[in-house]
Amino acid sequence: MVNVFLGLIVIFLILWKLKREVHKAEKETFDLVGSIIFSITLLLIMYGFSQLSTMRGVWLILLGALGILAFVKWKQRQKLLFWT
C-alpha cells in the first residue's frame, strides 16, 4: 500500500515538473537515429554485464562502448549540421 502511495506521488511530481521542460524544447526535433543508437548501446551494455562471466558478455560490453562512441559522433554531426 505504501508503494502505491509513493508511486502516485512520483507520477504527480513528474507530470507537474515535466510540463515546464516540454515547453522549453518546443522548437527541437526528435532525434530518432540517435535514440535508436543510444537504446541499442544501453541494451548491449546491460545485457553484457549480465553475461560478464562469459566471453560473450565482454564482447557485448565492448560493442556497447563502440555504440557510445557512435552516439557521440552522431550527436556532434547533428550539432554541426544544425548550426551551419
Buried (B, 14 or more C-beta within 10 A) or exposed (E): EEEEEEEEEEEEEEEEEEEEEEEEEEEEEEEEEBEEBBEBBBEBBEBBEEBEEEEEBEEBBEBBBEBBEBBEEBBEEBEEEEEE
